[in-house]
Amino acid sequence: MREDSMPDTPQVLIPYDKREALTLQQAAGIAGRSPETIRRWCALEDIGRRVGGRWAVSHPALLMWLDGDAAALRAYHAGERGGEQVVRYFDRARST
């Protein structure tokens, strides 16, 4: 997706798929951090969003953030779900 056509809002868990979503506690276990740190990352780094009043963390986006893969995270935020750099994180999230 071209930068000038990127959506205004990061496309985190859009469309929503419960197979992609983690709770703060699940994400904290994967990251080795506290749920509060994960909540902060969701708000500041756009790796999750509030769904039904609770935080839902994107498992692929969390892995991108932990790997420091800014290019993949930018593509994910832009709504890319089919490109190789994003698909590998979805595959990795499904295998864990």
Phi and psi in degrees as a GROMACS rama.xvg file:
@    title "Ramachandran Plot"
@    xaxis  label "Phi"
@    yaxis  label "Psi"
@TYPE xy
-71.6368  146.656  ARG-2
-59.5246  -36.6286  GLU-3
-73.4164  -6.95817  ASP-4
-113.746  13.9067  SER-5
-69.4274  143.305  MET-6
-66.1441  154.905  PRO-7
-67.7794  -33.9023  ASP-8
-107.535  130.045  THR-9
-55.4283  135.129  PRO-10
-87.0825  66.2055  GLN-11
-89.5434  121.771  VAL-12
55.2586  37.4409  LEU-13
-126.463  113.915  ILE-14
-70.0938  153.074  PRO-15
-71.0808  132.13  TYR-16
-137.77  114.059  ASP-17
-61.2786  -21.8028  LYS-18
-69.5575  -21.5656  ARG-19
-88.5769  -21.443  GLU-20
-88.3785  140.428  ALA-21
-119.424  154.328  LEU-22
-77.5869  166.976  THR-23
-59.452  -39.1994  LEU-24
-67.3967  -42.0471  GLN-25
-63.0723  -45.2204  GLN-26
-63.6285  -38.7197  ALA-27
-61.9057  -39.4936  ALA-28
-63.5658  -41.0507  GLY-29
-67.1067  -42.6583  ILE-30
-83.0441  -17.0594  ALA-31
70.3635  31.5279  GLY-32
-127.489  174.437  ARG-33
-80.0487  155.385  SER-34
-57.0831  -33.5689  PRO-35
-64.5075  -40.4241  GLU-36
-63.0455  -42.007  THR-37
-63.6584  -42.0795  ILE-38
-59.4342  -42.1886  ARG-39
-62.9135  -44.1141  ARG-40
-61.2821  -39.3041  TRP-41
-58.8646  -45.4457  CYS-42
-72.7984  -40.5131  ALA-43
-92.07  -32.4046  LEU-44
-110.388  0.219892  GLU-45
56.9403  52.0046  ASP-46
-104.596  1.96142  ILE-47
-159.732  174.66  GLY-48
-151.349  164.875  ARG-49
-81.5323  129.994  ARG-50
-130.827  118.286  VAL-51
61.2915  32.0357  GLY-52
84.3157  -2.69694  GLY-53
-120.604  153.913  ARG-54
-75.4461  134.197  TRP-55
-119.029  127.758  ALA-56
-103.364  130.931  VAL-57
-74.7967  119.09  SER-58
-60.172  -48.4506  HIS-59
-60.563  -41.5474  PRO-60
-65.0998  -37.7941  ALA-61
-60.6678  -45.4963  LEU-62
-62.845  -40.26  LEU-63
-59.7507  -45.9244  MET-64
-63.049  -45.7919  TRP-65
-64.4668  -33.9611  LEU-66
-78.7272  -11.4906  ASP-67
71.2019  26.7439  GLY-68
-90.5507  79.1405  ASP-69
-62.7326  -35.5692  ALA-70
-65.1006  -44.0065  ALA-71
-65.8854  -40.4108  ALA-72
-66.1141  -39.2449  LEU-73
-61.8046  -43.5848  ARG-74
-63.0856  -42.9333  ALA-75
-60.5676  -47.8463  TYR-76
-59.1063  -32.298  HIS-77
-77.6173  -5.8795  ALA-78
100.212  3.58351  GLY-79
-70.0245  126.291  GLU-80
-128.849  -7.27047  ARG-81
-109.667  -12.7739  GLY-82
-73.552  150.522  GLY-83
-55.6128  -40.2962  GLU-84
-67.1193  -24.4586  GLN-85
-93.3874  -42.2929  VAL-86
-57.5299  -37.2638  VAL-87
-62.4611  -31.1202  ARG-88
-75.0141  -36.8101  TYR-89
-62.8514  -42.5762  PHE-90
-62.6309  -43.3159  ASP-91
-65.2929  -41.1993  ARG-92
-63.9548  -39.222  ALA-93
-68.6198  -27.837  ARG-94
-86.6227  -3.24585  SER-95
